[in-house]
Every structure is written in structure tokens, then in C-alpha cells.
Amino acid sequence: MILNMVKFYYIYVLLSKKDKNLYTGYTEDLKSRFEQHSKGQVVSTKQRRPLELIYSEACLDKKDAMHREKYLKTYLGKQFLRNRLKSYLTG
């Protein structure tokens, strides 16, 4: 029996340990994308390293992931993340 591999699209949030700000993005390969960020290969986060992956979500549809990423970058989305990660961010 062959199982079909399900493809996921990931929305992720990085915390800059340098400036304490959050960065939100989406990708099809979370592990390699985080490695790119960590190695300074992503222009938008290169100067903000070191980075920590603090949150991720998986979607089955690329459009859903893109919409979720856009939402998490809005004021209400940032508020959602701060509430969701309250214990982590406040210690």
C-alpha cells in the first residue's frame, strides 16, 4: 500500500534575539527556510540574527497559508500572536 504524501505550507514566526522583534513568513520547507534565515541568506532578517523559531502553523493549501501570513502581519494578527505566545514572551 502506497501512502500519498500530503504537502504542507507553513506559516512561521521568528523572534530576533538582537532586537526582540518578530518576523512572520511562509514556506513549503520550514527546516531549510529556517536554516536560510539562520545563515544570513534572507535579506529581511540578515541583520536581525540570531533568530529563534517560536511559532508555526501548517496549511494544506498555499492560498490559505498566504492569507494567514498576511493576517498575522496585521495589527489584529500581531495581537493574536502576542496572546497566543504570552507565556513564552513574558517568561
CORKAKA-V937394 format. One record per pair of residues at least 12 apart in sequence whose C-alpha atoms are under 7 Angstrom apart, sorted by sequence separation. I is the first residue (numbers start at 0). J is the second residue. If there is no record, write none. Layout:
i=I j=J
i=I j=J
//
This chain:
i=11 j=23
i=12 j=24
i=37 j=49
i=11 j=24
i=37 j=50
i=10 j=24
i=11 j=25
i=10 j=25
i=9 j=25
i=10 j=26
i=8 j=25
i=9 j=26
i=8 j=26
i=9 j=27
i=8 j=27
i=7 j=27
i=9 j=29
i=18 j=47
i=17 j=47
i=17 j=48
i=15 j=47
i=16 j=48
i=17 j=49
i=15 j=48
i=16 j=49
i=15 j=49
i=16 j=50
i=15 j=50
i=14 j=50
i=15 j=51
i=13 j=50
i=14 j=51
i=13 j=51
i=14 j=52
i=13 j=52
i=14 j=53
i=25 j=64
i=12 j=52
i=13 j=53
i=25 j=65
i=12 j=53
i=12 j=54
i=11 j=54
i=12 j=55
i=25 j=68
i=11 j=55
i=24 j=68
i=10 j=55
i=11 j=56
i=23 j=68
i=9 j=55
i=10 j=56
i=9 j=56
i=10 j=57
i=9 j=57
i=8 j=57
i=9 j=58
i=23 j=72
i=7 j=57
i=8 j=58
i=7 j=58
i=8 j=59
i=7 j=59
i=8 j=60
i=6 j=59
i=8 j=61
i=10 j=64
i=9 j=64
i=8 j=64
i=10 j=68
//
